[in-house]
């Protein structure tokens, strides 16, 4: 199995080898072929876009490797939303993720890994519900303050809309299938 290594340190006071040595040992013990390493030095995990992470994601989409090994999940991202987005993409692409210190290996169908994915699902659902709640609160507040929501009423809205365009587009899609 072809593996990519991702390691990140935030400050120059840290040593990236502290992460790389256990990752490389894990790969050697488990017969994983390391094809490339993506190393971020002096870059905060709070940033969603980072040069090496962006490169890793592009190479993953180009199918240059089958899995990613990290020292800990917090090396990938500190924001729950960003981490959930990354993990979701890994799962959708069939990319194995191993977090050496956290003891997570998505290739194993162990109770711990199933619980990990279920917890991620719960957090993703919670985050979506919080966003919906905030949007609805904002809409209610705007209405309360007299803001008119939706598009403005105008002369174009008085005319009955033709359905022919919709029907033609629908028929066109049916023919192209």
Beta strands, then each sheet from edge to edge (+ up, - down):
strand 1: 2-9
strand 2: 33-41
strand 3: 67-70
strand 4: 96-99
strand 5: 104-105
sheet 1: 2+ 1+ 3+ 4+ 5-
end
